[in-house]
Amino acid sequence: MGVRFDPRWQYNGLRALVLENPTLRLVILPETGGRIYSIVHKPTDTEILWHHPRNLPRVIPYGSNFDDTWPGGWDEILPSTEISEYRGDRLPSMGELWALPWDWQDADADGLYMRAHTAILPLRFERWIRLDSEAPVFHVRYRLTNLGLSPLDLNWGIHPVLAITPQHRIDLPPCMGLVAQSSGSALGSVGEPYRWSTLPTGEDISRVLPFEADVFGGHYATELQGNWLALTNTEKRVGFGMTFPADIFHALWIWQVYGGWRGLYQLAIEPWVGYPVRWEEALAAGRTHRLLPNDPVEYTVSAAAYTGIERVSAIHSDGDKIRVLPR
């Protein structure tokens, strides 16, 4: 079969671009943020990404509140998770990219090409999604260009929201954790540092809690001694992992919603340029990326589904190949 690209589908009235091989199927919605809405591991019929149970994908007006309208999936967030001020302009919730329509071209050897120009910041954001011909692996190449005349100090992140069960576990390279938000003691106390993945209370934060836990929280993973993340269903022995360039992304934001926020059940593990993920705070902390005019930054993120593993010790990306190592 190899790789097949079909742009003729629709989902809830939106154009749906389908990119698939014998083991993986991706569905991308260009009219609403260019989001990767679905990643299905075909041999096990496993949907990797979380979908909102009440919000279907639709065209969303620019400047809308992200939390109130977002349907789930994989979004690109630039330059902040919250409404922020930049040089006198008000930037919307979760940045400028997620509600814009994106341009696209038919997939070729370089992959599916997509592009968006932001409305306030003078930026061009480009993305190529290339699926392996056989393996459940894909690569996302990015290019971000400052079209203005002045340097821009930016913070941005990759925002895949993942489907979970109480059988899931999070694996990361050795790192430090920091509790930034918490609605209950099961997810730690705000401001509390710890060595991943054990809180000072002894709680193992790598274990996904059941919906009935009725808690939510956000943690940073910092001082990363590796450039990967993994989420595994230990019962089905099916998981999803990602590698990212350590010279671009220096922290992870882990958003854990176990029933305690809006009655939802979801997990996001997000590579970020810097932290905190609110732009003004990252700038004050000196953890942004300075993008010079017409001097693009380019980088590649690789992702894979895997089977037969309950716990991950490392993920290595070597060119087009990804190796997921069990622990």
Summary of the structure (lengths in Angstrom):
residues: 327
radius of gyration: 18.7
end to end distance: 33.0
largest distance: 53.3
contacts: 1110
relative contact order: 0.16
helix: 6%
strand: 51%
